[in-house]
Amino acid sequence: MTGSTKLLGAADVAEIVRSRGVEGTLDELIERLRDALGAHDPATVRTPARAGFHYERPALGLLEWMPAMELGRVIGVKTVGYHPANPTGRGLPSIVASTALYDPGTGALVALVDATLLTALRTGAASAIATDILARPGPTVLGVIGCGAQAVAQVHAISRVRPLEAVLVHDSDPEVAASFARRTAFLDRPVHVLAGDDRQRLLAESDVLCTATSVDVGAGPVVADGEHKPWLHVNAIGADFPGKCELPRSLLARALVCPDVVEQCRAEGELQQLDGQRCGPDLPTLVQQRERYEPCRDSLTVFDSTGWAVEDLVAAELAIELAGRFRIGQRFELHAPGADPHDPYEELV
């Protein structure tokens, strides 16, 4: 990677997805991510622990950076902000993100991509991959707790690997729940909104359940343990900070819990609630040993999804490739080399 820097803003990413088709884009992302997971080798792909800032002023928020490096080829760093007051207070998504790609040979920034939509798509793609391995095939009743932006991509992605019979949804905000059918109308699937008193029906009636909430630290679980189908598969994507959990410990204790990143999930995901021995295969192992884990489709399984920088690297590189295919975005000279690399003042004097 050399030369100028490629810039893709939010409008560019949206235009890329429209040009490719939203389903074509999502299918290609699922395929690319599955291939990356299947070939994943920690010796050549390094993902240091993510870190960031958690603060309460001027508003409750979290800003993290998530690095990934494929040795000798590319470095990606996603910066992601989580601000739960954004949708109602500022008209912005609660998750706002950008991904920077660097040339490991020179350190130059080769691309800067708005990753807000890409984050939703890659999170859905990861859930689709886990669901395809662990959930029963055939017509599926999908339950969703938390009907924000991430939930739209979750339902769409699951629909790419399982035929949806119906979608049951609940949100703590009735207006957000009521708008979910409109926001997912493109899927042409019946959506049933359940009131707070009926929330437990989501656990009892779902074949696949997605929890996509912004539950506060210490406020979980978002559904009580109870009766469910023996083959229930859960994609838990809302826990992303120490103390945040969506599922009851008793349910997790009965399940095969598969983390995307083991140590990250132990610190921030549903694995916080279990001891070190109660952990199933991580997502790369699940993909690489698919035949071994497909028999688990008849039992309770949980995908503990906290978000992995490899997913962001795959999504950003796909966006850059599609941008080239459709001639979208712009280039600019961020790093302008001078005639004398030893003289930083050459252009000043």
C-alpha positions in Angstrom: 0.0 0.0 0.0 1.5 3.3 -1.1 0.5 6.7 -2.4 -2.4 9.0 -1.4 -5.0 8.5 1.3 -8.5 7.2 0.4 -11.3 8.9 2.2 -14.8 7.3 2.5 -17.3 9.4 4.5 -20.7 8.1 5.7 -22.4 9.2 2.4 -19.7 7.3 0.4 -20.2 4.1 2.4 -24.0 4.3 1.9 -23.5 4.8 -1.8 -21.2 1.8 -1.9 -23.8 -0.4 -0.2 -26.5 0.9 -2.5 -24.4 0.3 -5.6 -23.5 -3.3 -4.5 -27.0 -3.8 -3.1 -27.5 -4.1 0.7 -28.1 -7.9 0.5 -25.1 -8.4 -1.8 -22.9 -6.3 0.4 -24.0 -8.2 3.5 -23.6 -11.6 1.8 -20.1 -10.7 0.6 -19.2 -9.4 4.1 -20.4 -12.7 5.7 -18.4 -14.7 3.2 -15.2 -12.6 3.6 -15.5 -12.7 7.4 -16.1 -16.5 7.3 -13.0 -16.9 5.1 -10.9 -14.7 7.4 -12.0 -16.7 10.5 -11.4 -20.0 8.8 -7.8 -18.9 7.9 -7.1 -17.1 11.2 -3.7 -17.6 12.6 -2.7 -15.7 15.8 0.9 -15.9 14.7 0.3 -13.7 11.6 -2.8 -11.7 12.6 -2.4 -9.8 15.9 -5.1 -8.0 17.8 -3.9 -6.3 20.9 -6.5 -5.7 23.6 -8.7 -2.7 22.9 -8.6 0.2 25.3 -10.2 3.6 25.7 -11.8 6.2 27.8 -15.1 5.9 29.8 -16.5 9.2 31.0 -19.6 11.0 32.3 -19.0 14.6 31.0 -20.3 16.2 28.9 -22.4 13.1 28.6 -22.1 9.4 29.5 -19.8 7.9 26.9 -17.1 5.5 25.9 -14.4 5.9 23.3 -12.3 2.9 22.4 -9.6 2.0 19.8 -9.5 -1.5 18.4 -6.2 -2.4 16.5 -5.5 -5.3 14.2 -2.5 -6.1 12.1 -1.9 -8.7 9.4 1.9 -9.0 9.5 3.6 -7.5 6.5 0.3 -6.4 4.8 -2.0 -4.0 6.6 -2.7 -2.4 10.0 -6.2 -1.3 10.9 -7.3 0.8 13.9 -11.0 1.4 14.5 -12.0 4.2 16.9 -15.6 3.7 18.1 -17.6 5.9 20.4 -20.7 4.7 22.4 -22.9 7.4 23.6 -26.4 6.2 24.6 -27.9 9.7 24.6 -27.1 10.4 21.0 -30.3 9.2 19.3 -32.7 11.2 21.5 -30.4 14.2 22.4 -28.4 14.7 19.2 -30.1 12.8 16.4 -27.0 10.6 16.0 -26.5 6.9 16.3 -25.4 5.7 19.7 -22.4 4.1 18.0 -20.2 6.3 15.9 -17.0 4.8 14.4 -14.2 5.3 11.9 -11.5 2.9 10.7 -8.0 3.9 9.7 -5.8 1.6 7.5 -2.0 2.0 7.5 0.8 0.7 5.3 3.1 -1.3 7.6 6.0 -0.7 5.3 5.9 3.1 5.7 3.4 3.9 8.5 1.4 6.1 6.1 -2.3 6.4 6.4 -3.7 4.8 3.3 -7.5 5.0 4.0 -9.9 6.6 6.4 -13.4 5.1 6.4 -16.6 6.0 8.3 -17.4 2.7 10.1 -20.7 3.5 11.7 -22.8 1.5 9.2 -19.9 -1.0 8.7 -19.9 -1.7 12.5 -23.6 -2.7 12.4 -23.0 -4.8 9.3 -20.0 -6.7 10.6 -21.7 -7.3 14.0 -24.6 -8.8 12.1 -22.3 -10.8 9.9 -20.5 -12.3 13.0 -23.9 -13.3 14.5 -25.0 -14.8 11.2 -21.8 -17.0 11.0 -22.3 -18.2 14.6 -26.0 -18.8 14.0 -25.4 -20.7 10.8 -23.2 -23.2 12.8 -25.1 -23.4 16.1 -28.8 -22.9 15.3 -31.1 -25.5 13.9 -31.7 -25.2 10.1 -35.2 -24.5 8.8 -37.9 -21.9 9.4 -36.9 -19.8 12.4 -38.7 -17.7 14.9 -36.3 -14.9 15.8 -36.6 -12.9 19.0 -35.0 -9.5 19.5 -34.6 -7.7 22.8 -33.4 -4.1 22.0 -34.7 -2.6 18.8 -32.0 0.1 18.1 -29.7 0.4 15.0 -27.8 -2.8 15.7 -31.0 -4.9 15.8 -31.9 -4.0 12.2 -28.6 -5.5 11.0 -28.9 -8.5 13.3 -32.3 -9.4 11.9 -31.1 -8.8 8.3 -28.0 -10.9 8.8 -29.8 -13.8 10.4 -32.3 -13.8 7.5 -29.3 -14.5 5.2 -28.6 -17.8 6.9 -32.0 -18.9 8.1 -35.5 -18.4 6.7 -37.4 -16.3 9.2 -40.9 -17.4 10.0 -41.6 -14.4 12.3 -39.8 -11.8 14.3 -40.7 -11.1 18.0 -39.4 -7.9 19.4 -39.2 -5.9 22.6 -37.6 -2.6 23.6 -37.7 -0.6 26.8 -38.8 2.4 24.6 -42.3 1.5 23.1 -41.8 4.0 20.3 -38.5 2.4 19.2 -40.2 -1.0 19.3 -43.2 0.2 17.3 -41.0 1.6 14.5 -39.1 -1.7 14.1 -41.5 -3.2 11.6 -41.1 -0.1 9.4 -37.3 -0.2 9.6 -37.2 -3.9 8.6 -40.1 -3.7 6.1 -37.6 -4.5 3.3 -37.3 -8.1 4.7 -41.0 -8.7 4.2 -41.3 -10.7 7.5 -44.0 -10.4 10.1 -42.9 -8.4 13.1 -44.7 -8.8 16.4 -44.0 -6.2 19.2 -44.3 -7.6 22.7 -45.1 -5.4 25.6 -43.0 -5.5 28.8 -45.3 -8.0 30.4 -44.9 -10.4 27.5 -41.1 -10.1 27.3 -40.6 -13.6 28.6 -42.4 -15.0 25.5 -39.2 -14.0 23.6 -37.3 -16.7 25.5 -40.1 -19.3 25.4 -41.0 -19.0 21.7 -37.7 -18.1 19.9 -35.5 -20.5 18.0 -32.9 -17.8 17.8 -32.7 -14.8 20.2 -30.7 -11.7 19.7 -30.1 -9.4 22.7 -28.9 -6.0 21.4 -29.5 -3.6 24.3 -27.7 -0.7 25.9 -28.2 -2.1 29.4 -26.4 -0.1 32.1 -23.6 -1.5 34.2 -25.1 -3.7 36.8 -28.7 -3.4 35.4 -28.8 -6.8 33.6 -30.1 -9.3 32.9 -32.6 -8.0 30.3 -34.6 -11.3 30.3 -35.2 -13.7 33.2 -34.3 -17.4 33.0 -37.2 -19.6 32.2 -38.7 -22.0 29.8 -37.2 -22.1 26.3 -36.9 -24.5 23.4 -34.1 -27.1 24.0 -32.3 -25.9 20.8 -32.4 -22.1 21.6 -29.4 -20.2 20.2 -28.7 -16.7 21.6 -26.6 -14.0 20.0 -25.7 -11.7 22.9 -24.2 -8.5 21.5 -24.9 -5.8 24.1 -22.3 -6.5 26.7 -19.2 -4.5 25.9 -18.0 -3.1 29.2 -17.0 -4.5 32.6 -20.2 -5.0 34.6 -22.6 -5.0 31.6 -24.4 -8.3 31.1 -27.7 -9.2 29.2 -28.3 -12.8 30.1 -29.0 -14.6 33.4 -26.1 -16.5 34.9 -28.2 -19.6 35.3 -29.0 -19.8 31.6 -25.3 -19.3 30.7 -24.3 -22.1 33.1 -26.4 -24.5 31.1 -25.2 -23.3 27.7 -22.3 -23.8 25.4 -21.0 -20.2 25.4 -18.8 -19.3 22.4 -17.0 -16.0 22.7 -15.7 -13.9 19.8 -12.5 -13.1 21.7 -12.0 -15.1 24.9 -10.1 -12.7 27.1 -12.2 -9.7 25.9 -15.4 -11.6 26.7 -14.1 -12.5 30.2 -13.5 -8.9 30.9 -16.5 -7.3 29.1 -18.9 -9.9 27.8 -21.3 -12.6 29.2 -18.3 -14.7 30.2 -17.8 -12.2 33.1 -20.4 -14.3 34.9 -18.7 -17.7 34.5 -15.5 -19.1 35.9 -12.6 -19.7 33.6 -13.5 -23.3 32.8 -16.9 -22.6 31.5 -16.0 -21.4 28.0 -16.7 -22.9 24.6 -14.7 -22.4 21.4 -14.0 -18.9 20.2 -15.4 -17.8 16.8 -12.3 -18.7 14.7 -12.3 -22.2 16.2 -16.1 -22.5 15.7 -15.6 -21.8 12.0 -12.4 -23.9 11.6 -14.0 -26.9 13.4 -17.6 -26.5 12.2 -18.4 -30.2 11.8 -17.4 -30.8 15.4 -19.8 -28.2 16.7 -22.8 -28.5 14.4 -24.2 -31.4 16.6 -24.7 -28.7 19.3 -27.6 -27.4 17.3 -30.0 -29.5 19.4 -28.9 -27.9 22.7 -28.7 -24.4 24.3 -25.9 -22.3 22.8 -24.8 -18.6 23.2 -22.6 -16.5 21.0 -20.9 -13.9 23.3 -20.2 -11.1 20.8 -18.2 -8.1 22.1 -16.8 -7.0 18.8 -13.4 -8.0 17.3 -11.0 -5.8 15.4 -10.5 -8.4 12.7 -14.1 -8.0 11.8 -13.5 -4.2 11.4 -10.4 -4.8 9.2 -12.4 -7.2 6.9 -15.3 -4.7 6.7 -13.1 -1.7 5.9 -11.1 -3.5 3.3 -14.3 -4.7 1.6 -15.5 -1.1 1.6 -12.3 0.1 0.0 -12.4 -2.6 -2.7 -16.0 -1.8 -3.5 -15.3 1.9 -3.6 -12.7 1.2 -6.3 -15.1 -1.0 -8.2 -17.8 1.8 -8.3 -15.4 4.8 -8.3 -16.7 6.2 -5.1 -14.8 8.4 -2.6 -11.9 10.7 -2.9 -8.1 10.7 -2.5 -6.0 13.4 -0.9 -2.3 13.9 -0.2 -2.0 13.6 3.5 1.6 12.7 3.5 3.5 14.8 0.9 7.1 13.7 0.6 9.7 16.4 0.2 12.9 16.3 -1.8 15.0 15.9 1.4 13.4 13.5 3.9 16.0 14.7 6.5 14.8 18.3 6.5 11.3 18.9 8.0 11.6 22.6 7.3 12.3 22.2 3.6 8.9 23.5 2.5 8.8 26.2 5.2 12.0 28.2 4.5 
